[in-house]
Amino acid sequence: MASGGQALNRPTLPAGYRFSPDNDDLIVYYLKRKVLGQQLPADVIPTTDVYASSPDKLPLDDFKGGEANEWFFFSTRSKDDDIIVLDGGYYAVDPEGAGPVTWEGKTVGYVKTLNFYQGSSPDGKETEWMVEEFRVNPEFVPVNNNDRSTQEKIENLVACKISRVLPEPEW
């Protein structure tokens, strides 16, 4: 801990601001810039392997400044499989939650939605956790064909929006 009780290197937003980007803004101003090694408008999105554990075991406290029950992370891309198996559960792709993301008339990226289930596929119990995975369109990123490092980032780096949809209270 730093003096005054503040943690070191914890990105923050100014008081009164919330991090709640539109899908196109997340790709254009954050993911694309992260891929290219450029400065981000606000350095608030931490990096973690979203698919290494169930959503409730992710370091959610590392993300500050967002909407309630919404977290953002940079991560390695999920496998192209429809199901990602973990200890105690699995992510399953929601076929209705996929599609292109456009900005100024151009396809800048793609989104894929995965729901988290407890138990074993296909009999798992759906939970309140959902991940929207955003990847950049390779045609939107200017890169030299010899730049394997950037090409690898385009293929493997994603931005994930993790949401927890809590049930409505029964009064």
Disulfide bonds with the S-S distance in Angstrom:
none
